[in-house]
Amino acid sequence: MKEKGFVESPVTYNDIMCLYIRSNNTNYKVLDVLKEMKKNGVKPDNLSYRMCINSYGYGVKPCLNPYFDRGEIEGMEKVLSEMEKDSNIVMDWNTYAVVASIYIKKKFADRANNALKKAEKLVEKDGLGYNHLISLHARLRNKKDVLRLWGLQKTACKRQINRDYTTMVKSLVRNEQFEEAEKLLVEWKSSGNVYDFHVPLILIDGYLEKKLPDKAKDLLDNLVKERKATTPDIWGLVADSFLKKGDVGKALSCMEIAFSLPLEKKDWKLDSKTVYKLLKGFGEKASVNEVHDVKLFVLELRRFVKVDRETHYTFMKAYINSDKDPDFLYSYMKAFGIVEDEETRNILNGSMKK
């Protein structure tokens, strides 16, 4: 490489550093490349230093030894100090953001905040930069800083695109600032950006994580009223959340809406795990008056996804295990053409192996 002149530019060295990091090698290998650069009279650029810093956070697997982590931090700070003193380098927000991320990973919150302050002074009108800083503040649970930076971004940047709203909603949900997230969603709807279901989906997932299916359903209902696209899978997850609370009626209502979506069979994306969860939940929670609605649900479900014998067994086992009268299962088996065999007899007798 030397003979062909490939080592006269930092690009070659940066590529080698990148390979070491991707192969999860120790940061010593990456630092050896930096030393080799200097030895050959090649001046490191921003990326060269950033790669070395990165190697402390992402090129090395997390270590549970706090003394080792402290040594790693000191090594990273040494590289950062060298970069800051290099007269050929103009410091940028990205480097300090990387440093902050490593501090967060290693549980050095105060130092992470200091790095973020330095990054903020350099972000200027870079929307992507604001996104990174907002995300990092969210990881630190800096709720006020998340909102403050969003205000600065809106002032500095002409308009906010879906990427910006996605980052902000995710940050608010991460810190359980649901009211702020709801307000932001209203703002996003009137922002003029093209509709992207991934933006409200973040808030819906947040509601489900906190076991708030009613809030999730209300948001989905509003989207449907506004004729905005939703997905069968998310309706299935909301239905599953209702089932965990024992509300079979609302769970079935969610699936009725899912079935009514203007989608072709090939466009349906109801995960098989979600199907199993639903049928197990219906089997456990459905009352005698509700099981016939469940049968209609399964009949409808077959229009969109494959419902095999094992799927039916999931419902039947859950049903019989919840001490319900087995008579309904005979009509269920007849409706779906399930031939009685040893396994179905075990299920009906309540003696299947668990």
Secondary structure, 3 states (H helix, E strand, C coil): CCCCCHHHCHHHHHHHHHHHHHCCCCHHHHHHHHHHHHHCCCCCCHHHHHHHHHHHHCCCCCCCCHHHHHHHHHHHHHHHHHHHHCCCCCCCHHHHHHHHHHHHHCCCHHHHHHHHHHHHHHCCCCHHHHHHHHHHHHHCCCHHHHHHHHHHHHHHCCCCCHHHHHHHHHHHHHCCCHHHHHHHHHHHHCCCCCCCCHHHHHHHHHHHHCCCHHHHHHHHHHHHHCCCCCCHHHHHHHHHHHHHCCCHHHHHHHHHHHHHCCCCHHHCCCCHHHHHHHHHHHHHHCCCCCHHHHHHHHHHHCCCCCCCHHHHHHHHHHHHHCCCCCHHHHHHHHHCCCCCCHHHHHHHCCCCCC
